[in-house]
Amino acid sequence: MAEQDNGQDRMEKIVSLCKRRGLMFQSSEIYGGLNGFWDYGPAGVTLRRAVEQAWWTFMVEDRDNVEGLDSTIICHPRVWKASGHLDKFSDLMVDCVDCKRRFREDQLESPGVCPACGSKKLTEPREFNLMMKTFVGPVFDEEHVAWLRAETCQPIFVDFNQVRIAARQKLPFGIAQIGKAFRNEINPRFFTFRSREFVQMEMEFFCRDDESMQWFDFWKDARWEFYTKVLRIPEPRLKIHWHEKLAHYAKAALDIEFEFPFGWGEIEGVHHRGTWDMSRHEEFSAQDMKYFDQERNERYYPTVVETSCGLDRICLALLCNAYDEDMADTKKEGKDEDVRVVLHLPPLVAPVQVAVLPLSKKLEEKADPLFRALRRRFRTAYDVTGSIGKRYRRQDELGTPFCVTVDFDTLSDHAVTVRNRDAMTQERVGLDRLETYLDGLVHA
Ligand code: GAP
């Protein structure tokens, strides 16, 4: 229980920091907010874009066998009939007769008791479809209904042949896409963890069936490497949860989970999807979705191995992992005994990688050109207001790994002090080697 309270306390601090520093905050706040929708402020959008770019580089740009796609959010409604979403994408929900609130049945802590008011009067479980509905065209009737995509992968299956031909790819190869997905979640919760609008980063890998489990293992390992080596999340805070119950067409499925302050939560799924999607789209579109394998002189549906993660959940995991409070040597930096709130974000994704801090406004003539030069190479901020101690704290809270302080000595020795967020060291570095020095640290 104490641990849970600590977790809750930690989570509240993270949510509060995110709002205070403009990382993420409730959408439409002046109207009371909209449950399950979150906006990303200046620092948040930069973090999100950096993670997105890291994923794209790792999954697409650094590989010869994965192609990119950016499809529309609204697709032909039959896509969702074929995928099974319109018939089966639902959660079982119960309503509380007394307080009128609605809950997912599988999330009730004790079955038959309302978690909000304690009433025992809950309705029988009912199916609740999670697809978000809209209309295309001026007439709002059933004929014009369309759906906001609930996952980004379906258009990848639909566009398989277009991409394959355009990119002159042969099996095995993958198609990757980053984009918005929408789910009318019954209980959005845990900050951005379960949202109604979120970003998915998915890659569908098309291969021969008899090679599909090798590819499954390959992608499992690759995705683990992404979290531990690229995003530098410590291994003990991640685990793999193998699914015991599999869809009838699947040979394997697993979740990569992160230890959030509120408990372990899924950040990614690696799924063997068999030939289900391709055969269903053939059935519903009446187009041939099979692949002709010249080497084997065979025609068959490609088997699909999927890696599917949520960008918002990864950002939240990174923030939860990075959040820390310490009693670092604050006196040295002009502050008394205060607690330092710091985000130990890896430089690759930190919203600001380098902050240029002139000790005095009188040094702006020297500091401003330096800031402009560094900005070409790094995500750089400039801050001249407040005591240097306060400015370090501001950067710590945002997760800035390196602060470059320009002082009066800089005018004569042509050097600056580089302060390291994590080691809390300060090193004097000559201006002539500053870029190379920072490059070594930021892109290490
Ligand atoms: N195409 C397979 C698929 O969509 P999923 O397990 O439903 O699989 C994949 O979703 C990932 O999308 C999850 O691991 C999670 O990171 C993210 N995700 C799913 N629902 C989400 C939600 N309501 N809010 C934020 N992220 C979500």
Residues whose N, C-alpha, C, O or C-beta is under 5 A from the ligand:
A	BS01	GAP	A150 E151 C153 E185 T192 F193 R194 S195 F198 E266 I267 E268 G269 S308 C309 G310 R313
